[in-house]
Amino acid sequence: MAFNVTSNYAGKAFGQYVSAALKEAKSLEGLTVLENIKYKENIRKMAGSSLVADASCDFADAGTLALTEAVLEPKNLQINVDLCKKTLLSGFESEEMKAGAFNRTAPTFDQYVLSYFGEIIADSVEGSIWTGSGAANSGTFKGFLTAGGAFAAGGTVQVNNVGGAGTAYTAANIIAQLQFLVASIPANVYGKEDLRIYMNMKTYRFYISAISALGYVNAYSMNGDYIPMFEGITIQPCPGMPDDKLVAAQTSNLFYGTDLLSDDLNIKMLDMTQLDGSDNMRVVAKFSGGVQVGVGADSVQQD
């Protein structure tokens, strides 16, 4: 990896680092998280039919009970980055380094790098959950809405292309789009406590604007206690979802699998000077992730 410093190295340093905003892995709040998956996890699905029959004096076998499985296979991912400490000497970071050829660490820089790479992983996971390709060398796992993914025909078949599909969302039409989606939710799912409507932040902004215009919420005084809902269904904002897409599903029916959730935060910075005499610092992180749907017919998407 190329590591470059662009600095005027004059005057006084601001005292902290800044970087472009990244997506948080907020979608995990609306999914069932399964940990300790080293290779694969089978999500068992049971379906019964005609099991209830009229009573009789004899034992009369009736109905069928089918047990099927959906496979959740997390993909192993990593971050491996070499940072040359010598490069830091050309910038303000050199002011933090102790005297001596072997004392070239900058504590503030180190802390920021670890924090920033944590955000990088969160951003990657959030994007992969919905649109990751899962292709080799892509650094992603296959997402719910990816072609061939869990929500696509050929994957776990969903109720696709409900009313209003293909329309660009706006504040003027988002209520109608949500009504199309809700009308397509299966009757056996509608009313479940963990039913959620998933949308990205752009769509969520349209929703807030629309209900504010209708007088249902004061968008200027929303606080941490505000729970966005549409017709009694909780809305789950998901930064990684693409534009003009809505999903309705139960949190207990959408799964995110990983080996250990805290691996996303376990980022190591290794000073290679004491090991091989080089001036490099290595940033290392290893984690895994994958998604799957339990019962496809119980979920609805508008695309």
Secondary structure as the mmCIF struct_conf table of DSSP 4:
data_model
#
loop_
_struct_conf.conf_type_id
_struct_conf.id
_struct_conf.beg_label_comp_id
_struct_conf.beg_label_asym_id
_struct_conf.beg_label_seq_id
_struct_conf.end_label_comp_id
_struct_conf.end_label_asym_id
_struct_conf.end_label_seq_id
BEND BEND1 GLY A 11 GLY A 11
BEND BEND2 GLY A 15 GLN A 16
HELX_RH_3T_P HELX_RH_3T_P1 LYS A 26 GLY A 30
BEND BEND3 LEU A 31 LEU A 31
STRN STRN1 THR A 32 LEU A 34
BEND BEND4 LYS A 38 TYR A 39
STRN STRN2 GLU A 41 SER A 49
BEND BEND5 SER A 50 SER A 50
BEND BEND6 CYS A 57 ASP A 58
BEND BEND7 GLY A 63 GLY A 63
STRN STRN3 THR A 64 LEU A 72
HELX_LH_PP_P HELX_LH_PP_P1 PRO A 74 PRO A 74
STRN STRN4 LYS A 75 CYS A 84
HELX_RH_AL_P HELX_RH_AL_P1 LYS A 85 LEU A 88
TURN_TY1_P TURN_TY1_P1 LEU A 89 SER A 90
BEND BEND8 GLY A 91 GLY A 91
HELX_RH_3T_P HELX_RH_3T_P2 PHE A 92 GLU A 96
BEND BEND9 MET A 97 MET A 97
HELX_LH_PP_P HELX_LH_PP_P2 LYS A 98 LYS A 98
BEND BEND10 ALA A 99 GLY A 100
TURN_TY1_P TURN_TY1_P2 ALA A 101 PHE A 102
HELX_RH_AL_P HELX_RH_AL_P2 PRO A 107 THR A 131
TURN_TY1_P TURN_TY1_P3 ALA A 136 ASN A 137
BEND BEND11 SER A 138 GLY A 139
TURN_TY1_P TURN_TY1_P4 PHE A 144 LEU A 145
BEND BEND12 THR A 146 THR A 146
TURN_TY1_P TURN_TY1_P5 ALA A 147 GLY A 148
BEND BEND13 GLY A 149 GLY A 149
TURN_TY1_P TURN_TY1_P6 ALA A 150 PHE A 151
BEND BEND14 ALA A 152 ALA A 152
TURN_TY1_P TURN_TY1_P7 ALA A 153 GLY A 154
BEND BEND15 GLY A 155 THR A 156
STRN STRN5 VAL A 159 VAL A 159
BEND BEND16 ASN A 161 ASN A 161
TURN_TY1_P TURN_TY1_P8 GLY A 163 GLY A 166
HELX_LH_PP_P HELX_LH_PP_P3 THR A 167 TYR A 169
TURN_TY1_P TURN_TY1_P9 ALA A 171 ASN A 173
HELX_RH_AL_P HELX_RH_AL_P3 ILE A 174 ALA A 183
TURN_TY1_P TURN_TY1_P10 SER A 184 SER A 184
BEND BEND17 ILE A 185 ILE A 185
TURN_TY1_P TURN_TY1_P11 ALA A 187 GLY A 191
TURN_TY1_P TURN_TY1_P12 GLU A 193 ASP A 194
STRN STRN6 LEU A 195 MET A 199
HELX_RH_AL_P HELX_RH_AL_P4 MET A 201 ALA A 213
TURN_TY1_P TURN_TY1_P13 LEU A 214 GLY A 215
BEND BEND18 TYR A 216 TYR A 216
TURN_TY1_P TURN_TY1_P14 ALA A 219 TYR A 220
BEND BEND19 SER A 221 SER A 221
TURN_TY1_P TURN_TY1_P15 GLY A 224 ASP A 225
STRN STRN7 MET A 229 PHE A 230
TURN_TY1_P TURN_TY1_P16 GLU A 231 GLY A 232
STRN STRN8 ILE A 233 PRO A 237
TURN_TY1_P TURN_TY1_P17 PRO A 239 GLY A 240
BEND BEND20 MET A 241 MET A 241
HELX_LH_PP_P HELX_LH_PP_P4 PRO A 242 PRO A 242
TURN_TY1_P TURN_TY1_P18 ASP A 243 ASP A 244
STRN STRN9 LEU A 246 GLN A 250
HELX_RH_3T_P HELX_RH_3T_P3 THR A 251 ASN A 253
STRN STRN10 LEU A 254 GLY A 257
BEND BEND21 ASP A 259 ASP A 259
HELX_RH_3T_P HELX_RH_3T_P4 LEU A 261 LEU A 265
STRN STRN11 ILE A 267 ASP A 271
TURN_TY1_P TURN_TY1_P19 MET A 272 MET A 272
HELX_RH_AL_P HELX_RH_AL_P5 THR A 273 ASP A 276
BEND BEND22 GLY A 277 GLY A 277
BEND BEND23 ASP A 279 ASP A 279
STRN STRN12 ASN A 280 VAL A 293
BEND BEND24 GLY A 294 GLY A 294
HELX_RH_3T_P HELX_RH_3T_P5 GLY A 296 ASP A 298
STRN STRN13 VAL A 300 GLN A 302
#
